[in-house]
Amino acid sequence: MALVLNEEQVMLRDAARDFLTARAPVEHLRSLRDAGNSVGYSSELWAEIVDMGWAAIVVAEEHGGLGYGFAGIGLLLEESGRTLTPTPLLSSSMVAAALITRHGSDDQKATYLPALASGEHLLALAVDEGTQHDPTSCNTVAVEAAGNYSLNGSKVAVVDGGFANTFIVAARKSDESTGLFLVSANATGVKVDTVSHLDTHKAATVLFADVEVSAAAELAMPDGLEFMLDVARIGQAAELLGIAQEVLERTMTYLKDRKQFGVAIGVFQGLAHRAANLYTEIELCKSVVLHALRELDAGTEDIAAIASMAKAKLAETAHLAATEGIQMHGGMGMTDECEIGFFLKRCQIVEALYGDRYFHLDRYAKLSGY
């Protein structure tokens, strides 16, 4: 199958671009920062997004969704990357919906999927516990008692954790396996501290102290944790693609407008070659991301290598785009007034979440037998 968008996908992408450019440009993120927004996103904007059906794209029609698939929400995340728009699309509408669809019980699907599709209920992934991403290291424990569980531990860098209604918590069970539990943010013993990242987006540190969880709140395993993370990584790759494309377009505009010695600086070979190299890297990345999203839509059982390839390649390219963009903007690129710096900040955070490029290069090599 050719790695190009079909007509419907092009229409969705263009509609998303028009909406986000008009309603949530980078200035929207700046205004949230300057206003000291404690939530991290605009509830009014989210309501508009829900009305357009974006939150329902991954959820099947039988559960009140659109069943449009991962390629669709990937396009929305790509366009969100272009405008750096903070929304719960990745953690809640993509990852949580995918996880519950694949690993949830009938009751869990009936409870959460319609609420996710309507945008009324937001979920967040609570996985990492240290400064480095390491899903194999889990010190949060789930002790079984009378058929239920008691959770104790803490999670850091919980994306969208400050406003989530429910957490998907990874915890080590008595048999040393890792379970995934749906834990209400309002449960007794749950404490949430919201923090602001470098990119102005919000995350949270979440503490669990003797939190009682019913056995019915556990998601099916064995591959739920890795599947959940790989979906998130592919979604991040889509966002990074949007970041890289937007930075290139802004930089090209600047190279054509900025003049030195009476000519546009874009005619200088040193800058032209750098821009051309970045263009070719981004074109390759488009195929990488679309391939990964289509493998999710196809229900491919083992997407680990594909996810790591996508995250590693897009993290590398988006970082290159952001740093090149700032350098080619010159001194202006270092100022807060110039929006190009916002893209590097966001790129740095997205790259580190759920494994940076070096984590995924190593993982891909191991999965490939090296």
C-alpha positions in Angstrom: 0.0 0.0 0.0 1.3 3.4 -1.0 2.3 5.6 2.0 0.1 8.5 1.0 -3.0 10.0 2.5 -6.4 9.3 1.0 -9.0 11.9 0.1 -10.8 11.7 3.4 -7.6 11.9 5.4 -6.5 15.0 3.4 -9.8 16.7 4.2 -9.5 15.8 7.9 -5.9 17.2 8.0 -6.9 20.4 6.2 -9.9 21.0 8.5 -7.8 20.4 11.6 -5.1 22.8 10.3 -7.6 25.5 9.6 -9.3 25.1 13.0 -6.1 25.0 15.1 -4.5 27.9 13.2 -7.5 30.0 13.8 -8.4 28.9 17.4 -5.2 27.7 18.9 -2.0 29.2 17.3 1.2 29.3 19.3 0.0 32.5 20.8 -2.7 30.5 22.5 0.0 28.5 24.4 1.8 31.7 25.2 -1.4 33.2 26.7 -2.0 30.1 28.9 1.6 30.5 30.2 1.4 34.2 30.8 -2.0 33.9 32.5 -0.6 31.3 34.9 -3.1 28.7 33.8 -3.0 25.9 36.5 -4.8 23.3 34.4 -2.6 23.3 31.4 -5.2 23.5 28.7 -8.3 25.4 27.7 -11.5 23.7 28.6 -13.4 25.9 26.1 -11.1 24.8 23.3 -11.4 21.2 24.4 -15.2 21.5 24.3 -15.0 22.7 20.6 -12.6 19.8 19.8 -15.0 17.3 21.3 -17.9 18.8 19.3 -16.0 18.1 16.1 -15.6 14.5 17.1 -11.9 14.4 17.6 -12.1 12.7 21.0 -14.2 9.9 19.4 -12.0 9.0 16.5 -10.3 5.9 17.9 -13.4 4.6 19.8 -15.5 2.1 17.9 -19.0 3.0 16.8 -20.6 0.4 19.0 -19.3 2.4 22.0 -20.4 5.8 20.7 -17.2 6.6 18.7 -16.4 7.2 15.1 -14.2 4.2 14.5 -12.0 6.3 12.2 -8.8 4.7 13.4 -5.3 5.7 14.4 -4.3 7.3 11.1 -7.0 9.8 11.7 -6.0 10.8 15.2 -2.4 10.7 14.1 -3.2 13.5 11.7 -4.8 15.5 14.5 -1.8 15.1 16.7 0.5 16.1 13.8 -1.5 19.3 13.4 -1.5 19.9 17.1 2.3 19.7 16.9 2.3 22.5 14.4 0.5 24.8 16.8 1.8 23.3 20.1 -1.8 23.0 21.3 -2.1 21.4 24.7 -5.0 18.9 24.8 -5.7 15.4 26.2 -5.8 13.9 22.7 -2.7 11.7 23.1 -3.1 10.4 26.6 -6.8 10.1 26.8 -8.4 10.0 23.3 -5.7 7.8 21.6 -3.7 5.8 24.2 -6.4 5.1 26.8 -9.0 4.4 24.2 -6.7 2.0 22.4 -5.7 0.2 25.6 -9.3 -0.3 26.9 -10.5 -1.4 23.5 -7.8 -4.1 23.3 -7.4 -5.1 27.0 -10.5 -3.9 28.8 -13.3 -6.2 30.1 -16.8 -5.8 28.7 -17.7 -3.7 31.8 -14.6 -1.5 31.4 -15.4 -0.9 27.8 -19.0 0.0 28.6 -17.9 2.3 31.4 -15.0 4.1 29.8 -15.2 4.1 26.0 -18.4 6.1 25.7 -17.1 8.6 28.2 -13.8 8.9 26.4 -15.7 9.4 23.1 -17.8 12.2 24.6 -14.7 13.9 26.1 -16.3 13.9 29.5 -13.9 11.5 31.1 -10.1 11.9 30.8 -7.5 9.3 31.5 -3.7 9.6 32.1 -0.9 7.1 32.0 1.0 6.7 35.3 4.1 4.7 34.5 7.4 6.3 35.1 8.9 6.7 38.6 12.3 8.2 38.0 14.2 10.7 35.9 14.8 8.1 33.2 12.2 6.2 31.3 12.4 2.5 32.5 9.1 0.6 32.3 10.8 -2.6 33.6 11.5 -0.9 36.9 8.3 -0.6 38.9 8.4 0.1 42.6 4.7 0.9 43.0 3.2 -2.3 44.5 -0.3 -3.8 44.3 -0.9 -6.0 47.3 -3.8 -8.4 46.9 -6.2 -8.7 49.9 -9.6 -10.3 49.9 -9.8 -10.3 46.1 -9.0 -6.6 45.8 -5.7 -4.6 45.7 -4.0 -2.0 47.8 -1.7 0.3 45.8 1.3 2.1 47.3 3.9 4.1 45.4 4.4 7.2 43.3 4.6 8.2 39.6 6.3 11.2 38.0 5.9 13.0 34.7 2.2 11.9 34.4 1.1 13.7 31.3 -2.2 15.4 31.8 -2.3 14.0 35.3 -3.3 17.3 36.8 -6.8 17.2 35.3 -7.3 13.4 34.7 -10.4 11.7 36.1 -8.8 8.3 36.1 -5.2 7.1 36.1 -3.9 4.0 34.3 -1.4 2.8 36.9 1.4 0.3 36.4 2.1 -1.6 39.6 4.1 -4.7 40.6 2.0 -7.6 41.9 3.0 -10.3 44.3 4.1 -12.7 41.5 6.5 -10.0 40.3 4.4 -9.3 37.1 3.3 -5.8 36.3 -0.4 -5.1 36.3 -2.3 -2.1 35.0 -5.1 -0.6 37.2 -7.8 2.0 36.6 -7.6 4.2 39.6 -10.0 7.2 40.2 -8.2 10.5 40.8 -10.7 11.1 43.6 -9.9 7.8 45.4 -8.9 7.9 49.0 -5.1 8.0 49.3 -4.4 9.5 45.9 -2.5 12.8 45.9 -1.8 14.8 42.7 0.7 17.6 42.5 0.7 19.5 39.1 4.0 20.7 37.7 4.8 22.8 34.6 7.3 21.5 32.2 9.8 23.5 30.2 7.4 23.6 27.3 4.6 25.1 29.4 2.5 21.9 29.1 1.4 20.4 32.4 2.2 17.1 34.0 1.8 15.7 37.5 3.5 13.7 40.3 1.0 11.3 41.7 1.3 9.5 45.1 -0.7 6.4 46.0 -1.0 5.6 49.7 -3.0 2.5 50.6 -5.3 3.1 47.7 -8.0 0.5 47.6 -8.7 -0.9 44.1 -11.2 -3.6 43.2 -10.1 -6.6 41.1 -12.4 -5.4 38.4 -10.3 -2.3 37.9 -7.3 -4.4 36.6 -6.8 -4.5 32.9 -6.0 -7.7 31.1 -2.3 -8.5 30.4 0.3 -9.8 29.5 1.3 -7.1 27.0 -0.9 -4.2 28.1 1.9 -2.1 29.4 4.2 -2.3 26.3 1.2 -1.9 24.0 0.0 1.2 25.8 3.5 2.7 25.7 4.0 1.9 22.0 0.7 3.5 21.1 1.9 6.6 23.0 5.2 6.6 21.2 3.6 6.4 17.8 1.3 9.3 18.8 4.3 11.3 19.9 6.0 10.6 16.6 3.0 12.1 14.8 3.3 15.2 17.0 7.0 15.5 16.4 6.4 15.3 12.7 4.1 18.3 13.0 6.7 20.2 15.0 9.4 19.5 12.4 7.2 20.6 9.4 6.1 23.8 11.1 9.7 24.8 12.0 10.9 24.1 8.5 8.1 26.2 6.9 8.7 29.1 9.3 12.4 28.9 8.7 12.0 28.9 5.0 9.8 32.0 5.2 12.4 33.7 7.3 15.2 32.8 4.9 13.2 34.3 2.0 12.3 37.5 3.9 15.6 38.3 5.8 18.1 40.2 3.7 21.8 40.7 4.1 24.1 42.4 1.6 21.0 43.3 -0.4 19.8 39.7 -1.0 17.6 37.2 0.9 19.8 35.0 3.1 18.2 31.9 1.7 20.3 32.2 -1.5 23.5 31.5 0.5 24.6 28.0 -0.1 25.4 27.2 3.6 21.8 27.9 4.6 20.2 26.5 1.5 22.0 23.1 1.9 20.9 22.9 5.6 17.3 23.6 4.7 17.4 21.1 1.8 18.8 18.4 4.1 16.1 19.1 6.7 13.4 18.8 4.0 14.6 15.4 2.9 14.7 14.1 6.4 11.1 15.3 7.1 9.8 13.7 3.9 11.2 10.4 5.0 9.6 10.8 8.4 6.2 11.3 6.9 6.4 7.7 5.6 7.7 6.4 8.9 4.8 7.9 10.9 2.1 6.9 8.4 3.4 3.3 8.3 3.3 3.1 12.1 -0.2 4.4 12.3 -1.4 2.0 9.6 0.1 -0.9 11.4 -1.9 0.1 14.5 -5.0 0.3 12.3 -4.3 -3.1 10.9 -4.1 -4.6 14.3 -0.5 -5.8 14.0 0.2 -7.8 17.1 3.9 -6.8 17.6 4.4 -3.1 17.0 7.4 -2.7 19.3 10.0 -2.4 16.6 7.8 -0.1 14.5 7.1 2.1 17.5 10.7 2.4 18.5 11.7 3.2 14.9 9.1 5.9 14.7 10.0 7.5 18.0 13.8 7.4 17.5 13.6 8.8 13.9 11.1 11.5 14.7 12.9 12.6 17.9 16.1 12.9 15.9 14.6 14.8 13.0 12.4 17.1 15.1 15.4 18.0 17.3 17.4 18.8 14.2 14.6 20.9 12.8 14.2 22.9 16.0 17.9 23.6 16.5 18.4 24.4 12.9 15.4 26.7 13.0 16.8 28.7 15.9 20.2 28.9 14.4 19.0 30.1 11.0 16.8 32.7 12.7 20.0 34.1 14.2 19.9 36.2 17.4 16.1 36.7 17.1 15.7 32.9 17.4 16.9 33.0 21.0 14.3 35.5 22.2 11.0 34.7 23.8 9.4 37.1 21.3 10.2 34.8 18.5 7.9 31.7 18.6 10.5 29.4 17.1 12.0 28.7 20.5 8.7 27.3 21.7 9.1 24.4 19.3 12.5 23.4 20.7 11.2 23.4 24.2 8.2 21.2 23.3 10.5 18.9 21.2 12.8 18.4 24.2 9.9 17.2 26.5 8.2 15.0 23.9 11.5 13.3 23.0 12.2 12.4 26.7 8.8 11.1 27.5 8.4 7.3 27.2 12.0 6.9 26.0 14.3 9.2 24.1 16.0 8.4 20.8 18.8 6.5 22.4 16.5 4.4 24.4 14.6 3.5 21.3 17.7 3.0 19.1 18.9 0.5 21.7 15.5 -1.2 21.9 15.2 -1.4 18.1 18.6 -3.0 17.9 17.8 -5.6 20.5 14.5 -6.4 18.9 16.4 -6.9 15.6 18.7 -9.4 17.2 21.8 -7.2 17.8 
